[in-house]
Amino acid sequence: MRPSPARLLNILVPVKRLLTVNRAVDYAVKIRVNPQQTGIDLNVKHSMNPFDEIAVEEAVRLRERLKDGVKSIKAVTIGPPKSIETLRTALAMGADASIHVETPESAPAPEPLAVAKTLREIIKRQDGGVDLVILGKQAIDDDLGMTGQMLAGLLGWGQATFASKVEIDTVKKEAVVTREIDGGGEEIRCKLPLIITTDLRLNEPRYASLPNIMKAKKKPVEKFTPEDLGVDLTPQLETLKVAEPPARVGGGKVANVDELVEKLKAAGITAA
Amino acid sequence: MLSLYRHAPRRLALRSMRATHSLPPTLNSVTEHDLAHFAKILPPSSIISTFPPSSVSSEELEQYNNDWMGKYRGTSTTVLKPKTTEQVSEIVKWCNERRIGIVPQGGNTGLVGGSVPLRDELILSLSNMSKVRSFDPVSGILVADAGCILQSLTDYVAPYNHIMPIDLGAKGSCQIGGNVATNAGGLRLLRYGSLHGTVLGLEVVLPDGTILDQLTTLRKDNTGYDLKQLFIGAEGTLGVITGVSILTPPAPQASNNVILALPSFKNVLPLYEIVKRQLSEILSAFEFIDRTSYDLAVKHGQGRALSDEDVQGAECFVLVETSGGRREHDEEKLADLLEFLLEAEEPLINTGVLSQSPAQFSSLWALREGVTEAVAKEGKPYKYDISVPLSSFQDVVDGTREHLRSKGLLGDHAVKYVVGYGHVGDGNLHLNVVANSYTPEIQNALEPYIYEVVASHRGSVSAEHGIGAMKTHALHYSKSDVSIAWMKKIKEIFDPRGIMNPGKVLE
């Protein structure tokens, strides 16, 4: 019996444009809360969320492994006009095409549920269907870490979160994913279509090479507005206040052990 | 005693390597009597000595006596760590009267043995002088104690949107006083110029203990001889720098970097011309790494490697950095340049990678900055830091390799690699010879050979590392007899007893 032909995978990679502090000041410089206490200081540079970078890299590596088994890799982002730069980065890394859900410059960042609903609408509109969605496990600016799980819930698909290793069998339409869990790894087998969220150890994203950056400029970007997709991106949550942790108070020196014990007792710390 | 014995064979080998070094015979060793005097000036926590009352073992002095490469080893008994300029003055005054040699020491990150004693001189560590004295966010003028670590000053001025005009691989350990004393160059020189321009004033303790206060914050001051310039690059032989006033430039609002892979070294110069012309004021670094340096950096985990496809057929790499005031403007300029380079009829570059995130920006820099560390991990490095015309960079590296081969010293038994990297924009080549161990045979094959090559190009035997103890005998390859005679006269005027960093710079 001849094996059935391998199914051609369509992969969708949602990417988020992120506010990070510009390395020109100092890569490790502290993020500062803005004076209005509504968010962080916007003297920043925009780049792709690192976990999303890992997601794009994984999609490209899947193609390198499965060759023609991967039919398409599409990157998608939601954001103001400048977010297209983030799509160009994904395209330069190896995505074939991209989708930009454009929001006004002044619009607030959409919340995970709204993002998940938008992605569901996009997936519905893909002619060849979508077999795999690879997302970052969280964005490092708001640390919410919910979009992947919500999308899986909305679509009724399986989910493999915090992935550190992904293997796809295109014939059986199965994935074996190693998840990062407390105290080690958990290996799970899932059916496609599937949502995967990436963890740090999954891979190390490649640099975008100059020829690929040039090619990326010619790759297609499909545009939608939230209205086109019939989604409402209005935030459901209100940020009351963003505050820095209290400044560390300097310690004191003690002259001897007795004094130390006394101070510990005064602070309410006793031997168990 | 045991530890002395353990290191004896190695020290003998080293001594033969630098047989030309000698200290003035009139210098005295530190005694218990001196310690008693220092105890009157400094608190016990500022004195580390094998003499009572601190009576530490000689192992505890190793980090002060040895340089970080393990190439130079002193046998000092005493380290003093004053906190104030007055304390430095008192110490120096006493040493001058007693004729005790002093080695001023900052972060001890030097590469030419300038910050460790040759024998048992007193080590004067500036580490405890680490306070910022003032910063004016309008003019950008920073006044700081000499012992401030470069990185902590960078962190200090960052919230005011300024950066230090100097940046180098050792920034996490090196101190501003040491930077000035050695006239350190580094990665930002192309953009902001040398310390001779950015240092506005100095506070120096002269060898007789007098405090020379030239800690002005004036950008213009044409009133007679500019004495502070003498101490910039004097490597502590004329006095101890205790305070620095330095002009910090505003921080660029946007930075990008790119590594370009070149099929041949011949393309570096034409590339530099094009990059300079097209990027103009936003060009902030143009660094060269040869293939062997790159491979070593990758081997030792310094930054993420480029893909095999990207490095294939590359003979060398160039890192270009831009810094400017407006991101869109800079990125457009850079994109135009890259497109021009890729689409040229006869491209100067094979390919390249452009950083897409702050993490990649750091990673690309790590490939260049990490070469120093990679070379040290690979073996024992002989480091030559020379200025030669750009066009002869590769000839010098290849010539040195061939020279070693002709002496039968190239191979796993002796010299493993000869690598070249450096600051193309400044005409400064780092030529490193990585050997299994430091031996007199290799030393003799390299010197005076390299110095003669440099002299034939009218280059400098030390572009940014200084003379220290390593190159005193080679000074004459770059400086005429007249120049050296006048340097000696100046030394004699400031330090007639020869106590300041003896045996360094001048023989």
Contacts between the chains, C-beta under 8 A, distances in Angstrom:
chain1	res1	chain2	res2	distance
A	20	B	357	7.5
A	20	B	358	5.8
A	21	B	358	7.5
A	22	B	253	6.9
A	22	B	254	6.7
A	22	B	255	7.1
A	22	B	358	7.4
A	23	B	255	6.0
A	23	B	358	4.2
A	23	B	361	5.0
A	23	B	362	6.7
A	24	B	251	6.2
A	24	B	252	4.6
A	24	B	253	6.4
A	24	B	254	5.9
A	24	B	255	3.8
A	24	B	323	6.0
A	25	B	158	5.6
A	25	B	161	7.2
A	25	B	163	7.8
A	25	B	251	5.2
A	26	B	154	6.6
A	26	B	155	7.0
A	26	B	158	5.1
A	27	B	358	5.4
A	27	B	361	7.4
A	27	B	362	5.5
A	29	B	155	7.9
A	29	B	158	5.6
A	43	B	253	8.0
A	45	B	254	7.0
A	45	B	327	6.9
A	45	B	358	6.9
A	47	B	356	6.4
A	47	B	357	4.1
A	47	B	358	6.7
A	48	B	356	6.8
A	48	B	357	6.4
A	50	B	357	7.0
A	50	B	359	6.5
A	53	B	356	7.8
A	53	B	357	6.9
A	89	B	356	4.8
A	92	B	356	7.6
A	204	B	304	6.1
A	206	B	307	6.1
A	207	B	304	7.4
A	207	B	306	6.2
A	207	B	307	7.5
A	207	B	310	7.7
A	207	B	353	3.6
A	207	B	354	7.4
A	207	B	355	7.2
A	207	B	356	7.4
A	207	B	360	6.1
A	207	B	364	7.7
A	208	B	353	6.4
A	208	B	354	5.9
A	208	B	356	5.4
A	209	B	306	7.9
A	209	B	307	7.2
A	209	B	309	7.7
A	209	B	310	5.4
A	209	B	351	5.5
A	209	B	352	6.9
A	209	B	353	5.3
A	210	B	258	7.7
A	210	B	260	8.0
A	210	B	338	5.4
A	210	B	341	7.9
A	210	B	342	5.7
A	210	B	349	7.9
A	210	B	351	5.5
A	210	B	352	4.5
A	210	B	353	6.9
A	210	B	354	6.4
A	211	B	342	6.6
A	211	B	351	5.9
A	213	B	338	7.4
A	213	B	354	6.0
A	214	B	338	8.0
A	214	B	339	6.6
A	214	B	342	6.3
